[in-house]
Amino acid sequence: MLKLFYREGCHLCEDMISLLHRGWPDRLAHLEWCDVDQNPQWKDEYGLRVPVLILDQTLICELIPSAEALISHFGAPQNPL
């Protein structure tokens, strides 16, 4: 399960979503969106580190969207980044 912990209005979260959308659009169809402000446990755990992208139990990247981290987990992007 691919999960994105995010916050509304977070420009880094928007950058992460944009990067995923450009490079791995098929992954978005299976993405679980987790708004940290809607769940106190998520807010405590991830609130200061968003965006946080996790595949199963593996942290892919946090705070700074990383094309290199996404490539290492998902392979080459489908479209130019």
Secondary structure, DSSP 8 states (H G I E B T S, - for coil): -EEEEE-TT-HHHHHHHHHHHHH-HHHHTTEEEEEGGG-HHHHHHHTTT-SEEEETTEEEEESS--HHHHHHHH-S-SS--
